[in-house]
Amino acid sequence: MLNMATVDVARLVSIVKMGRYYAVKTLLLMTTPDTQDPILTRLSKMMDYDSLYVRSLILNHSEGLMSISVEMADFTMQKATVDHHYVIRTRGREFVAIPTVSPGMQNC
């Protein structure tokens, strides 16, 4: 049986994760040519270390990032192509149009 401390910690972790998601969403909405350097640098770091939901949110806003800075958005999407999560990796490959090789076709 769970005690109240365990339930409170689980709730707190959920709130923190939700807060990070909305913080990234706010950063994406605040990105302009004047603020692009610090924000896009931070988003690039988040593609390395943050949760699946945050990385997916960044990928969802890839077209908006492309309109601000093509090279930084491309770098961020290149990170997605080597991500450890299958969904992020697949979406990143679709974005940068890297053909996937099936295991049986490696020697062709």
OpenMM code with the backbone's topology and positions (N, CA, C; nanometers):
from openmm import Vec3, app, unit

residues = "MET LEU ASN MET ALA THR VAL ASP VAL ALA ARG LEU VAL SER ILE VAL LYS MET GLY ARG TYR TYR ALA VAL LYS THR LEU LEU LEU MET THR THR PRO ASP THR GLN ASP PRO ILE LEU THR ARG LEU SER LYS MET MET ASP TYR ASP SER LEU TYR VAL ARG SER LEU ILE LEU ASN HIS SER GLU GLY LEU MET SER ILE SER VAL GLU MET ALA ASP PHE THR MET GLN LYS ALA THR VAL ASP HIS HIS TYR VAL ILE ARG THR ARG GLY ARG GLU PHE VAL ALA ILE PRO THR VAL SER PRO GLY MET GLN ASN CYS".split()
positions = [
    Vec3(0.0836, -0.1176, 0.0000),
    Vec3(0.0000, 0.0000, 0.0000),
    Vec3(0.0886, 0.1246, 0.0000),
    Vec3(0.0514, 0.2230, -0.0780),
    Vec3(0.1280, 0.3465, -0.0862),
    Vec3(0.0958, 0.4373, 0.0303),
    Vec3(0.2006, 0.4986, 0.0843),
    Vec3(0.1744, 0.5974, 0.1884),
    Vec3(0.1639, 0.7356, 0.1234),
    Vec3(0.1262, 0.8360, 0.2006),
    Vec3(0.1030, 0.9700, 0.1466),
    Vec3(0.2298, 1.0321, 0.0908),
    Vec3(0.3461, 1.0028, 0.1507),
    Vec3(0.4715, 1.0607, 0.1024),
    Vec3(0.5020, 1.0112, -0.0391),
    Vec3(0.4764, 0.8845, -0.0663),
    Vec3(0.5007, 0.8292, -0.1990),
    Vec3(0.4066, 0.8917, -0.3014),
    Vec3(0.2820, 0.9084, -0.2661),
    Vec3(0.1840, 0.9686, -0.3565),
    Vec3(0.2217, 1.1137, -0.3846),
    Vec3(0.2630, 1.1873, -0.2826),
    Vec3(0.3017, 1.3261, -0.3008),
    Vec3(0.4250, 1.3387, -0.3889),
    Vec3(0.5225, 1.2504, -0.3747),
    Vec3(0.6420, 1.2540, -0.4580),
    Vec3(0.6055, 1.2236, -0.6027),
    Vec3(0.5203, 1.1262, -0.6250),
    Vec3(0.4780, 1.0937, -0.7607),
    Vec3(0.4031, 1.2102, -0.8240),
    Vec3(0.3198, 1.2753, -0.7492),
    Vec3(0.2458, 1.3913, -0.7991),
    Vec3(0.3416, 1.5059, -0.8298),
    Vec3(0.4396, 1.5270, -0.7443),
    Vec3(0.5376, 1.6330, -0.7641),
    Vec3(0.6208, 1.6076, -0.8903),
    Vec3(0.6617, 1.4843, -0.9129),
    Vec3(0.7369, 1.4503, -1.0333),
    Vec3(0.6530, 1.4761, -1.1572),
    Vec3(0.5266, 1.4417, -1.1525),
    Vec3(0.4369, 1.4666, -1.2646),
    Vec3(0.4216, 1.6153, -1.2925),
    Vec3(0.4100, 1.6947, -1.1884),
    Vec3(0.3958, 1.8395, -1.2036),
    Vec3(0.5225, 1.8995, -1.2622),
    Vec3(0.6383, 1.8518, -1.2177),
    Vec3(0.7655, 1.9034, -1.2699),
    Vec3(0.7787, 1.8711, -1.4175),
    Vec3(0.7448, 1.7488, -1.4579),
    Vec3(0.7523, 1.7115, -1.5990),
    Vec3(0.6572, 1.7958, -1.6831),
    Vec3(0.5385, 1.8201, -1.6322),
    Vec3(0.4416, 1.9018, -1.7036),
    Vec3(0.4920, 2.0458, -1.7145),
    Vec3(0.5563, 2.0943, -1.6105),
    Vec3(0.6113, 2.2286, -1.6109),
    Vec3(0.7216, 2.2454, -1.7139),
    Vec3(0.8065, 2.1443, -1.7286),
    Vec3(0.9134, 2.1503, -1.8293),
    Vec3(0.8532, 2.1519, -1.9694),
    Vec3(0.7484, 2.0744, -1.9914),
    Vec3(0.6818, 2.0714, -2.1216),
    Vec3(0.6311, 2.2109, -2.1583),
    Vec3(0.5621, 2.2752, -2.0642),
    Vec3(0.5076, 2.4084, -2.0918),
    Vec3(0.6165, 2.5139, -2.0999),
    Vec3(0.7271, 2.4944, -2.0294),
    Vec3(0.8400, 2.5876, -2.0412),
    Vec3(0.8988, 2.5817, -2.1819),
    Vec3(0.9115, 2.4615, -2.2363),
    Vec3(0.9632, 2.4464, -2.3726),
    Vec3(0.8642, 2.5032, -2.4729),
    Vec3(0.7366, 2.4804, -2.4493),
    Vec3(0.6347, 2.5360, -2.5390),
    Vec3(0.6425, 2.6889, -2.5404),
    Vec3(0.6646, 2.7483, -2.4246),
    Vec3(0.6793, 2.8932, -2.4154),
    Vec3(0.8049, 2.9399, -2.4891),
    Vec3(0.9154, 2.8679, -2.4720),
    Vec3(1.0381, 2.9031, -2.5443),
    Vec3(1.0170, 2.8992, -2.6952),
    Vec3(0.9466, 2.7981, -2.7425),
    Vec3(0.9209, 2.7866, -2.8857),
    Vec3(0.8370, 2.9031, -2.9368),
    Vec3(0.7425, 2.9476, -2.8561),
    Vec3(0.6583, 3.0604, -2.8963),
    Vec3(0.7319, 3.1940, -2.8874),
    Vec3(0.8329, 3.2026, -2.8015),
    Vec3(0.9085, 3.3266, -2.7840),
    Vec3(1.0233, 3.3415, -2.8834),
    Vec3(1.0516, 3.2388, -2.9607),
    Vec3(1.1670, 3.2412, -3.0492),
    Vec3(1.1444, 3.3394, -3.1647),
    Vec3(1.2338, 3.4359, -3.1740),
    Vec3(1.2341, 3.5343, -3.2814),
    Vec3(1.3780, 3.5468, -3.3315),
    Vec3(1.4010, 3.6155, -3.4424),
    Vec3(1.5396, 3.6345, -3.4864),
    Vec3(1.6269, 3.7044, -3.3814),
    Vec3(1.5673, 3.7880, -3.2962),
    Vec3(1.6443, 3.8566, -3.1921),
    Vec3(1.6817, 3.7649, -3.0760),
    Vec3(1.5985, 3.6671, -3.0463),
    Vec3(1.6220, 3.5786, -2.9319),
    Vec3(1.6658, 3.4383, -2.9731),
    Vec3(1.6974, 3.4187, -3.0994),
    Vec3(1.7210, 3.2836, -3.1486),
    Vec3(1.8433, 3.2152, -3.0883),
    Vec3(1.9533, 3.2857, -3.0677),
    Vec3(2.0753, 3.2199, -3.0224),
    Vec3(2.0605, 3.1487, -2.8882),
    Vec3(2.0200, 3.2157, -2.7806),
    Vec3(2.0099, 3.1430, -2.6532),
    Vec3(1.8970, 3.0397, -2.6517),
    Vec3(1.7858, 3.0709, -2.7156),
    Vec3(1.6727, 2.9777, -2.7114),
    Vec3(1.7017, 2.8526, -2.7933),
    Vec3(1.7538, 2.8680, -2.9130),
    Vec3(1.7818, 2.7508, -2.9959),
    Vec3(1.8963, 2.6673, -2.9398),
    Vec3(1.9910, 2.7320, -2.8726),
    Vec3(2.0969, 2.6564, -2.8055),
    Vec3(2.0375, 2.5713, -2.6943),
    Vec3(1.9458, 2.6287, -2.6189),
    Vec3(1.8811, 2.5543, -2.5101),
    Vec3(1.7957, 2.4406, -2.5642),
    Vec3(1.7227, 2.4653, -2.6719),
    Vec3(1.6411, 2.3594, -2.7321),
    Vec3(1.7289, 2.2460, -2.7836),
    Vec3(1.8440, 2.2816, -2.8377),
    Vec3(1.9365, 2.1794, -2.8857),
    Vec3(1.9853, 2.0910, -2.7710),
    Vec3(2.0146, 2.1514, -2.6562),
    Vec3(2.0559, 2.0731, -2.5391),
    Vec3(1.9417, 1.9868, -2.4886),
    Vec3(1.8187, 2.0377, -2.4966),
    Vec3(1.7033, 1.9609, -2.4514),
    Vec3(1.6805, 1.8374, -2.5386),
    Vec3(1.7193, 1.8458, -2.6648),
    Vec3(1.7072, 1.7284, -2.7521),
    Vec3(1.7990, 1.6163, -2.7049),
    Vec3(1.9029, 1.6480, -2.6303),
    Vec3(1.9941, 1.5464, -2.5779),
    Vec3(1.9446, 1.4830, -2.4489),
    Vec3(1.8876, 1.5646, -2.3598),
    Vec3(1.8678, 1.5182, -2.2229),
    Vec3(1.7249, 1.5148, -2.1728),
    Vec3(1.6303, 1.5718, -2.2447),
    Vec3(1.4963, 1.5840, -2.1888),
    Vec3(1.4086, 1.4644, -2.2237),
    Vec3(1.2866, 1.4683, -2.1763),
    Vec3(1.1942, 1.3564, -2.1915),
    Vec3(1.1435, 1.3436, -2.3346),
    Vec3(1.0809, 1.2323, -2.3613),
    Vec3(1.0229, 1.2045, -2.4919),
    Vec3(0.9222, 1.3112, -2.5311),
    Vec3(0.8414, 1.3551, -2.4370),
    Vec3(0.7368, 1.4523, -2.4659),
    Vec3(0.7957, 1.5865, -2.5084),
    Vec3(0.9026, 1.6273, -2.4419),
    Vec3(0.9669, 1.7544, -2.4761),
    Vec3(1.0332, 1.7448, -2.6132),
    Vec3(1.1046, 1.6358, -2.6391),
    Vec3(1.1698, 1.6183, -2.7700),
    Vec3(1.0657, 1.6123, -2.8807),
    Vec3(0.9530, 1.5473, -2.8549),
    Vec3(0.8459, 1.5417, -2.9536),
    Vec3(0.7867, 1.6794, -2.9789),
    Vec3(0.7720, 1.7591, -2.8737),
    Vec3(0.7214, 1.8957, -2.8881),
    Vec3(0.8143, 1.9788, -2.9760),
    Vec3(0.9437, 1.9646, -2.9569),
    Vec3(1.0401, 2.0376, -3.0391),
    Vec3(1.0285, 1.9940, -3.1848),
    Vec3(1.0135, 1.8646, -3.2081),
    Vec3(0.9957, 1.8160, -3.3456),
    Vec3(0.8667, 1.8679, -3.4073),
    Vec3(0.7616, 1.8782, -3.3268),
    Vec3(0.6341, 1.9297, -3.3784),
    Vec3(0.6454, 2.0743, -3.4249),
    Vec3(0.7373, 2.1482, -3.3678),
    Vec3(0.7559, 2.2889, -3.4044),
    Vec3(0.8743, 2.3087, -3.4994),
    Vec3(0.9135, 2.2055, -3.5684),
    Vec3(1.0318, 2.2135, -3.6541),
    Vec3(1.0147, 2.3127, -3.7686),
    Vec3(0.8956, 2.3244, -3.8223),
    Vec3(0.8746, 2.4196, -3.9325),
    Vec3(0.8911, 2.5637, -3.8837),
    Vec3(0.8439, 2.5916, -3.7653),
    Vec3(0.8629, 2.7246, -3.7090),
    Vec3(1.0093, 2.7543, -3.6814),
    Vec3(1.0834, 2.6527, -3.6371),
    Vec3(1.2265, 2.6709, -3.6146),
    Vec3(1.2999, 2.6963, -3.7455),
    Vec3(1.2550, 2.6300, -3.8520),
    Vec3(1.3194, 2.6483, -3.9819),
    Vec3(1.3033, 2.7918, -4.0310),
    Vec3(1.1919, 2.8541, -3.9992),
    Vec3(1.1717, 2.9920, -4.0444),
    Vec3(1.2600, 3.0905, -3.9680),
    Vec3(1.3075, 3.0525, -3.8489),
    Vec3(1.3926, 3.1397, -3.7680),
    Vec3(1.5405, 3.1182, -3.8023),
    Vec3(1.5857, 2.9916, -3.7967),
    Vec3(1.7265, 2.9601, -3.8213),
    Vec3(1.7349, 2.8212, -3.8835),
    Vec3(1.7623, 2.8170, -4.0103),
    Vec3(1.7657, 2.6894, -4.0820),
    Vec3(1.8767, 2.5999, -4.0293),
    Vec3(1.9962, 2.6552, -4.0085),
    Vec3(2.1080, 2.5709, -3.9670),
    Vec3(2.0915, 2.5156, -3.8259),
    Vec3(2.0368, 2.5943, -3.7336),
    Vec3(2.0162, 2.5448, -3.5979),
    Vec3(1.9028, 2.4428, -3.5937),
    Vec3(1.7972, 2.4676, -3.6687),
    Vec3(1.6871, 2.3720, -3.6738),
    Vec3(1.7339, 2.2410, -3.7369),
    Vec3(1.8169, 2.2514, -3.8399),
    Vec3(1.8706, 2.1315, -3.9044),
    Vec3(1.9588, 2.0537, -3.8077),
    Vec3(2.0398, 2.1239, -3.7299),
    Vec3(2.1245, 2.0585, -3.6307),
    Vec3(2.0398, 1.9867, -3.5259),
    Vec3(1.9343, 2.0515, -3.4813),
    Vec3(1.8449, 1.9909, -3.3830),
    Vec3(1.7775, 1.8664, -3.4402),
    Vec3(1.7357, 1.8728, -3.5661),
    Vec3(1.6711, 1.7576, -3.6281),
    Vec3(1.7710, 1.6452, -3.6564),
    Vec3(1.8953, 1.6791, -3.6835),
    Vec3(1.9988, 1.5764, -3.6994),
    Vec3(2.0166, 1.4988, -3.5687),
    Vec3(2.0042, 1.5686, -3.4560),
    Vec3(2.0108, 1.5007, -3.3266),
    Vec3(1.8965, 1.4003, -3.3129),
    Vec3(1.7820, 1.4344, -3.3667),
    Vec3(1.6669, 1.3449, -3.3579),
    Vec3(1.6916, 1.2166, -3.4362),
    Vec3(1.7708, 1.2220, -3.5424),
    Vec3(1.7948, 1.1021, -3.6240),
    Vec3(1.8773, 0.9973, -3.5510),
    Vec3(1.9486, 1.0356, -3.4466),
    Vec3(2.0297, 0.9406, -3.3698),
    Vec3(1.9782, 0.9257, -3.2272),
    Vec3(1.8543, 0.9646, -3.2035),
    Vec3(1.7947, 0.9571, -3.0705),
    Vec3(1.7762, 0.8115, -3.0299),
    Vec3(1.7774, 0.7847, -2.9001),
    Vec3(1.7604, 0.6480, -2.8514),
    Vec3(1.6155, 0.6010, -2.8567),
    Vec3(1.5210, 0.6910, -2.8685),
    Vec3(1.3801, 0.6513, -2.8743),
    Vec3(1.3375, 0.6333, -3.0200),
    Vec3(1.2724, 0.5219, -3.0481),
    Vec3(1.2362, 0.4861, -3.1850),
    Vec3(1.1479, 0.5915, -3.2527),
    Vec3(1.0485, 0.6433, -3.1828),
    Vec3(0.9550, 0.7390, -3.2429),
    Vec3(1.0279, 0.8680, -3.2814),
    Vec3(1.1108, 0.9191, -3.1920),
    Vec3(1.1857, 1.0418, -3.2207),
    Vec3(1.2823, 1.0186, -3.3360),
    Vec3(1.3518, 0.9058, -3.3337),
    Vec3(1.4472, 0.8728, -3.4404),
    Vec3(1.3774, 0.8621, -3.5755),
    Vec3(1.2608, 0.7983, -3.5804),
    Vec3(1.1860, 0.7827, -3.7048),
    Vec3(1.1372, 0.9180, -3.7557),
    Vec3(1.0834, 0.9992, -3.6672),
    Vec3(1.0354, 1.1321, -3.7084),
    Vec3(1.1507, 1.2201, -3.7543),
    Vec3(1.2659, 1.2094, -3.6892),
    Vec3(1.3825, 1.2864, -3.7311),
    Vec3(1.4298, 1.2448, -3.8688),
    Vec3(1.4280, 1.1152, -3.8959),
    Vec3(1.4685, 1.0666, -4.0282),
    Vec3(1.3707, 1.1110, -4.1356),
    Vec3(1.2431, 1.1149, -4.1029),
    Vec3(1.1447, 1.1652, -4.1990),
    Vec3(1.1687, 1.3129, -4.2288),
    Vec3(1.2065, 1.3865, -4.1265),
    Vec3(1.2268, 1.5297, -4.1441),
    Vec3(1.3468, 1.5591, -4.2335),
    Vec3(1.4575, 1.4899, -4.2108),
    Vec3(1.5779, 1.5171, -4.2886),
    Vec3(1.5898, 1.4260, -4.4098),
    Vec3(1.4907, 1.3409, -4.4311),
    Vec3(1.4824, 1.2526, -4.5487),
    Vec3(1.6039, 1.1626, -4.5623),
    Vec3(1.6426, 1.0978, -4.4524),
    Vec3(1.7486, 0.9971, -4.4569),
    Vec3(1.6817, 0.8632, -4.4834),
    Vec3(1.7206, 0.7941, -4.5895),
    Vec3(1.6579, 0.6656, -4.6162),
    Vec3(1.6990, 0.5629, -4.5105),
    Vec3(1.6032, 0.4856, -4.4663),
    Vec3(1.6331, 0.3813, -4.3691),
    Vec3(1.6712, 0.2543, -4.4430),
    Vec3(1.7642, 0.1788, -4.3873),
    Vec3(1.8115, 0.0549, -4.4477),
    Vec3(1.7580, -0.0598, -4.3656),
    Vec3(1.6904, -0.1508, -4.4307),
    Vec3(1.6413, -0.2670, -4.3596),
    Vec3(1.7576, -0.3605, -4.3305),
    Vec3(1.7519, -0.4395, -4.2228),
    Vec3(1.8641, -0.5239, -4.1837),
    Vec3(1.9107, -0.6199, -4.2925),
    Vec3(1.8220, -0.6708, -4.3732),
    Vec3(1.8603, -0.7657, -4.4773),
    Vec3(1.9249, -0.7003, -4.5983),
    Vec3(1.9148, -0.5682, -4.6104),
    Vec3(1.9644, -0.4983, -4.7284),
    Vec3(2.0975, -0.4262, -4.7033),
    Vec3(2.1666, -0.4540, -4.5930),
    Vec3(2.2887, -0.3825, -4.5588),
    Vec3(2.4027, -0.4094, -4.6565),
    Vec3(2.4108, -0.5288, -4.7132),
    Vec3(2.5230, -0.5642, -4.7988),
    Vec3(2.4984, -0.5346, -4.9457),
    Vec3(2.3834, -0.4812, -4.9808),
    Vec3(2.3518, -0.4547, -5.1214),
    Vec3(2.4196, -0.3312, -5.1727),
] * unit.nanometer
topology = app.Topology()
chain = topology.addChain("A")
for resn in residues:
    res = topology.addResidue(resn, chain)
    for name in ("N", "CA", "C"):
        topology.addAtom(name, app.Element.getBySymbol(name[0]), res)
